[in-house]
């Protein structure tokens, strides 16, 4: 073959891969959007809407995997991994609020490394829910959420692998910081509640 023919073959392969990449980018952006919308709906208590958004995201996750079959160089990239993380975060939060079991990476067709990173983001979403409960004065429920956050973190930190395999260390550090802040908020809320109770008792005695 001459150079022109070789370049022609290369161009044909790369043109096809470029088309796949553009399509993958569109799909991942939509997965991220739908996952984010689902989380927002969950915080508003709109579970039907959240379920609908998650269902659509699930379909796109499957479609993404199918379209990139045989193109692992595109499938195991940052933008695909980020979309997977967002979907896992939303799905775990949905299952948690409904008191349902969590699906395994294999069940939802997500690479294990991406799922692990999604667990780290899930802890952050639990904090948001925790703060909402505090604002409502539901301290006991908030304490339950914190205890669960601790449990998830304790499991997450058992994953000790090099950054080249899965960059979970960053998520672990973020989760630890989130837990520290959450414990401070919980402690402060309990102290304030105790003070309010004592003041009320004092007023009644007067």
Secondary structure, 3 states (H helix, E strand, C coil): CCHHHHHHHHHHHHHHHHHHHHHHHHHHHHHHHHHHHHHHHHHCCCHHHHHHHHHHHHHHHHHHHHHCCCCHHHHCCHHHHHHHHHHHHHHHHHHHHHCCCCCCHHHHCCCHHHHHHHHHHHHHHHHHHHHHHHHCCCHHHHHHHHHHHHHHHHHHCCCCCCCCCCCHHHHHHHHHHHHHHHHHHHHHHHHHHHHHHHHHHHHHHC
